[in-house]
Every structure is written in structure tokens, then in C-alpha cells.
């Protein structure tokens, strides 16, 4: 059988809709959908924002170009 869109073509060319298959066949074909579990972060978005503001406060006296260079260097150091 070949899969095309949501239909399977049998050897004889007859169309078979995916909903006509039983659960076992769908599982064997690997077409089952697993329920996506919600992402869990220990480091929340608010914590990221807060820390970003703290870092920016430390380098606030630098020009934008200098801040960019410093932050790029930080990223390079972080690549350990």
C-alpha cells in the first residue's frame, strides 16, 4: 500500500480512506498521534527578562555598539 495525502492506495488501485483502518493497523503504520505534553521550564520567561534587565543595567553606560561587542564576547565565552 502507498500513502497519498490521507488515502491509501491498495495494490489494485482502489482508494481506501485512512479512517477506514482499524487502530492496530494505524499504529503499525506509525500514524498515531501522541498527545503533546506541555513544556516545563525551571527558568521562567519572567526570570529571563529580569536577568536580561540586570545585565543591561550593568552595561548601560556603554554605547549600543560597545554593548553589542561585549554581549558577543559573552556569547563566545559561554560556548565552553
C-alpha positions as CSV (number, residue, x, y, z in Angstrom):
1,X,0.0,0.0,0.0
2,X,1.1,3.5,-0.7
3,X,0.2,6.6,1.2
4,X,-1.1,9.7,-0.6
5,X,-2.4,12.5,1.4
6,X,-5.0,10.9,3.8
7,X,-5.7,8.0,1.4
8,X,-4.0,4.7,1.0
9,X,-3.9,3.1,-2.4
10,X,-4.2,-0.7,-2.5
11,X,-2.4,-2.9,-4.9
12,X,-5.4,-2.8,-7.3
13,X,-5.6,1.0,-7.3
14,X,-8.7,1.1,-5.1
15,X,-8.8,4.1,-2.8
16,X,-9.0,3.4,0.9
17,X,-9.6,6.3,3.4
18,X,-7.4,6.5,6.4
19,X,-10.5,6.5,8.7
20,X,-11.4,3.0,7.4
21,X,-8.3,1.5,9.1
22,X,-8.6,-0.1,12.5
23,X,-6.5,1.2,15.4
24,X,-4.0,-1.6,15.2
25,X,-3.2,-1.0,11.5
26,X,-2.8,2.7,12.1
27,X,-0.4,2.0,15.0
28,X,1.7,-0.4,12.8
29,X,1.9,2.3,10.1
30,X,3.1,4.8,12.7
31,X,0.3,7.2,12.1
32,X,-0.9,7.5,15.7
33,X,-0.7,11.0,17.2
34,X,0.8,11.2,20.6
35,X,-0.6,13.8,22.9
36,X,1.9,16.7,23.2
37,X,2.8,17.3,26.8
38,X,3.2,21.0,27.8
39,X,6.7,22.3,28.1
40,X,8.0,22.7,31.6
41,X,10.8,25.2,32.2
42,X,12.6,25.7,35.5
43,X,13.8,29.1,34.3
44,X,10.7,31.1,33.5
45,X,10.3,33.8,30.9
46,X,9.9,36.4,33.7
47,X,13.3,35.2,35.2
48,X,14.9,35.5,31.8
49,X,13.6,39.1,31.3
50,X,14.6,40.1,34.8
51,X,18.1,38.8,34.4
52,X,18.4,40.4,31.0
53,X,17.5,43.8,32.5
54,X,20.1,43.3,35.3
55,X,22.8,42.6,32.7
56,X,21.7,45.6,30.6
57,X,21.8,47.8,33.8
58,X,25.5,46.9,34.3
59,X,26.5,47.8,30.8
60,X,24.1,50.7,30.4
61,X,26.9,53.3,30.2
62,X,28.3,51.7,27.1
63,X,27.2,52.7,23.6
64,X,25.0,50.4,21.7
65,X,27.9,49.2,19.5
66,X,30.0,48.6,22.7
67,X,27.2,46.7,24.3
68,X,26.9,44.5,21.2
69,X,30.6,43.8,21.2
70,X,30.5,42.9,25.0
71,X,27.5,40.7,24.6
72,X,29.0,38.9,21.6
73,X,32.1,38.3,23.6
74,X,30.0,36.9,26.4
75,X,28.3,34.5,24.0
76,X,31.8,33.4,22.8
77,X,32.9,32.8,26.4
78,X,29.7,30.9,27.1
79,X,30.5,28.4,24.2
80,X,32.5,26.2,26.6
